[in-house]
Amino acid sequence: MRKWFYEDVNKCSCLLFEGETALQRSRWSKNHVQKTMFLAAVARPRWDRHR
């Protein structure tokens, strides 16, 4: 399964602990927003006859 995400800094929400400061997030250009791919593999458990 593959999924493409556009990196967007304007709509960001995060949970912070007490005393923790949020990091400043920025991008290089508003015209060229980077894409990030999320790749996941799912398989069923295999039967091991030697166990």
Backbone bond lengths (Angstrom), bond angles and torsions (degrees), N, CA, C in turn:
res aa  C-N    CA-C-N  psi(-1)  N-CA   C-N-CA  omega(-1)  CA-C   N-CA-C  phi
1 M - - - 1.436 - - 1.526 108.67 -
2 R 1.315 116.08 130.82 1.455 120.93 177.32 1.516 109.02 -124.14
3 K 1.300 115.97 144.22 1.460 121.19 178.65 1.520 108.33 -143.78
4 W 1.327 116.44 130.54 1.459 122.02 178.09 1.517 109.44 -97.30
5 F 1.320 116.43 137.06 1.453 122.93 176.46 1.521 108.61 -125.22
6 Y 1.321 116.53 139.14 1.452 121.09 172.00 1.522 108.26 -88.88
7 E 1.334 116.41 132.77 1.456 120.78 179.59 1.520 108.38 -77.09
8 D 1.315 116.76 112.99 1.450 122.25 -177.95 1.519 108.59 -123.60
9 V 1.320 116.64 123.93 1.459 119.75 -178.03 1.521 112.03 -97.65
10 N 1.304 118.75 -12.51 1.459 120.55 -176.67 1.521 112.17 -75.07
11 K 1.316 118.22 -29.39 1.460 122.38 -177.14 1.522 109.21 -114.03
12 C 1.298 116.21 67.99 1.460 121.36 -176.90 1.521 109.78 -118.78
13 S 1.311 116.48 132.26 1.458 120.60 173.55 1.523 107.99 -132.65
14 C 1.310 115.96 141.30 1.457 120.16 179.94 1.522 109.12 -148.01
15 L 1.310 115.19 156.09 1.462 121.84 177.71 1.524 108.85 -96.52
16 L 1.326 116.23 134.43 1.455 121.19 -179.00 1.524 109.61 -122.95
17 F 1.328 115.77 147.30 1.453 121.40 173.69 1.524 109.36 -80.08
18 E 1.316 116.47 167.52 1.460 120.60 178.04 1.524 109.95 -63.79
19 G 1.318 116.47 133.34 1.455 121.21 179.53 1.519 113.99 83.45
20 E 1.307 118.52 -2.21 1.459 122.08 -179.14 1.530 109.01 -94.43
21 T 1.326 116.51 138.26 1.459 120.73 179.57 1.523 109.49 -104.37
22 A 1.311 115.66 146.85 1.464 120.76 179.77 1.527 109.78 -76.06
23 L 1.327 116.31 143.21 1.456 121.19 178.34 1.523 109.99 -77.28
24 Q 1.328 115.96 146.48 1.454 121.03 176.48 1.522 108.09 -79.96
25 R 1.317 116.46 117.93 1.462 121.14 179.97 1.515 108.62 -105.59
26 S 1.307 117.25 137.30 1.460 120.80 179.65 1.516 109.30 -149.78
27 R 1.300 115.86 163.56 1.462 121.01 175.67 1.516 108.25 -127.52
28 W 1.320 116.09 164.73 1.454 120.72 -174.53 1.520 112.20 -73.46
29 S 1.327 117.36 -41.77 1.458 120.24 -174.83 1.519 109.61 -146.89
30 K 1.336 116.70 141.79 1.460 120.28 175.78 1.521 111.27 -76.61
31 N 1.327 117.43 -22.30 1.464 121.25 -178.71 1.525 112.31 -79.59
32 H 1.312 117.61 -27.29 1.462 121.85 -177.64 1.527 108.96 -121.45
33 V 1.317 116.23 86.26 1.460 121.40 -179.79 1.523 107.98 -86.20
34 Q 1.326 116.65 128.64 1.459 120.86 -177.99 1.516 111.43 -71.45
35 K 1.333 114.57 150.99 1.455 121.43 174.96 1.524 108.60 -109.53
36 T 1.315 115.92 142.69 1.455 122.18 178.42 1.520 108.21 -122.00
37 M 1.339 116.40 135.05 1.461 120.59 179.40 1.522 109.48 -100.75
38 F 1.317 115.77 134.00 1.457 123.17 173.81 1.516 106.67 -106.56
39 L 1.324 116.97 121.62 1.457 122.50 -177.09 1.520 108.80 -117.62
40 A 1.335 116.78 128.47 1.461 121.47 -179.79 1.524 109.23 -135.22
41 A 1.318 115.70 144.08 1.458 121.60 176.77 1.527 108.51 -125.95
42 V 1.316 115.99 134.28 1.461 121.60 -179.36 1.520 107.81 -125.73
43 A 1.333 116.54 129.85 1.461 121.05 179.20 1.523 109.15 -139.01
44 R 1.310 116.09 154.24 1.458 119.60 178.17 1.528 109.59 -82.20
45 P 1.320 118.98 156.24 1.461 121.73 178.25 1.534 110.70 -64.79
46 R 1.302 116.09 140.95 1.466 120.77 179.92 1.522 110.05 -94.52
47 W 1.324 116.32 143.85 1.450 121.91 178.10 1.522 108.94 -80.55
48 D 1.345 117.19 129.08 1.459 122.51 -178.87 1.523 108.48 -106.22
49 R 1.324 117.82 109.76 1.468 120.79 -176.84 1.525 113.08 -76.49
50 H 1.335 118.76 -13.16 1.463 121.89 -179.11 1.525 112.20 -89.11
51 R 1.303 119.67 -2.38 1.467 122.09 179.47 1.487 110.91 -92.73
